[in-house]
Amino acid sequence: MEFTQREVQIIKRAERRIKQAAVVRVLAILFLLAQIALFFLGQLGSDALALSAFALVLLAVLVPQLGGAPRYEQLVSLLASKLHGSERR
């Protein structure tokens, strides 16, 4: 499959967004583990732990949706157009 320059840019932006989301999720897990350790050491209350855990889950879920990455629909339409173009040949 050959892609135009615009299509290659869309794909690369999507790949960067996937990598960024993975890094944010790993950092969120590490932050949550640190908070759990602080909770067991008595430095953090249960309310604060629950609130921050909820916020971290929301962040991990929303990160791929935020920012200037291509939408899922854009990627699907790009692949569908390539598929329909290859079927005609």
PyMOL commands that set and color helices and strands:
alter all, ss='L'
color gray80, all
select helices_A, chain A and resi 5-40+46-65+72-87
alter helices_A, ss='H'
color red, helices_A
deselect
rebuild
show_as cartoon
